[in-house]
Amino acid sequence: MIKKIQSTAVPLMTKNIDTDQIIPAQFLKAVTREGFGNKLFFAWRKDPNFVLNNKKYSGKILVAGYNFGCGSSREHAAWALSDYGFQVVISSFFADIFKNNALNNRLLTIQVKESLLQKIFHLIKNHPKTKITIDIENQKIFVPAIDLEENFEIDHYKKTCLMNGYDDIDYLISIKDKILEFEKNKNI
C-alpha cells in the first residue's frame, strides 16, 4: 500500500529514452520480475559518469527527460525500474504503452509541464539531497525547497490499485460484493 512517497531523486536529463535503453533486449528471456534492476540502463552504466553511477544521486524517484519509455512495448522496462528501487518516474511526456505498463506494475508515472521538469532538474543537480513528496491520495507533488505544489493526473482505477497494492485480480476481489449485486439485479 502506497499513499505517500518522500524521497530524494535521480536526474536523468536525456530525452527520448526508449525501452531498449532502459532494459536491452538481450535480458528479456526471463519471465519473472526479479533480477532486472542490475541490468537497468545496462550500456549506459558502463560510463563512470552516468548518473546512476554517481553516488551523490539516489532515491525512489527518477526524474527523466521528455518522451520517456518510447520504443517497443516492453513490460520488462517497468520491471527493471522497480527492481532497481524506483517507485516514481517524473517526466514531461511518457510513451502511452510504457505508462500503462508502469502503472500495471505499481510504478507511478507523473507527467508535469516541461518548465516544471526543468526546475526540478536544476534543483536536484545543484542540491542532490532535495526531498520530493508524492501524495498519491491527493494527486499532488510537493517540492518544499522551491515552494512547489502541483497537481498530477492519474486514472482513478490505477490510483486505487497503487494505494491498496492491488493488481487487476485483487481489485476485482475487492469489489466482489458489487459484482455479485450487479449480477443479481441484472437477471431480474
CORKA-V980558 format. One record per helix or strand of 3 or more residues. SS is the DSSP state (helix for helix, strand for strand). FROM is the first residue (numbers start at 0). LEN is the number of residues. If there is no record, write none. Layout:
# CORKA-V980558
SS_FROM_LEN ; SS_FROM_LEN
This chain:
# CORKA-V980558
strand_3_4 ; strand_8_4 ; helix_18_4 ; helix_24_3 ; helix_36_3 ; helix_43_3 ; helix_50_3 ; strand_60_4 ; helix_74_10 ; strand_87_4 ; helix_95_9 ; strand_107_4 ; helix_113_13 ; strand_131_4 ; strand_139_4 ; helix_143_3 ; strand_147_4 ; helix_155_9 ; helix_167_7 ; helix_175_11
